[in-house]
Amino acid sequence: MFKNRILVSLLACSLFSPLAMADAKKDTEMLKLATTSGCMTCHSIEAGKPGPDGMKPIGPPWSDVSKQYKGKPGASEFLTRVVLEGSNPYSSHWKGKVSGLSMPPNAVAITEGNARQLVNWILAM
């Protein structure tokens, strides 16, 4: 019983620590950036969100993107390029998992610096 109280206390302290609050602020900033840049039109954060009319989602959820690329050399640069320039519909490893054929270029909707911040946030999930 005493051990459970210690664990609950430690968890509560960690949730309200400056680091946890900074992470929450970063999450809020990145979600706002993603929403205003149009990213949330096709993507969700977690798997399970259906696409239009019950189809598969348009783009992969970011939790899947993170699993696919996290820790891979050059992932941040590659994904930043995909965000800005779009992707090739003929070489997508998301085929069959999403209803979209490719990622359209988004350089008109988001700056390179903001795209890089968003990609790094996704990879840190």
Secondary structure, DSSP 8 states (H G I E B T S, - for coil): -HHHHHHHHHHHHHHTSHHHHHHHHHHHHHHHHHHHTTGGGT--SSTT---GGG---SS--HHHHHHHHTT-TTHHHHHHHHHHH---TTS-TTBTTBS-SS----TTTS-HHHHHHHHHHHHT-
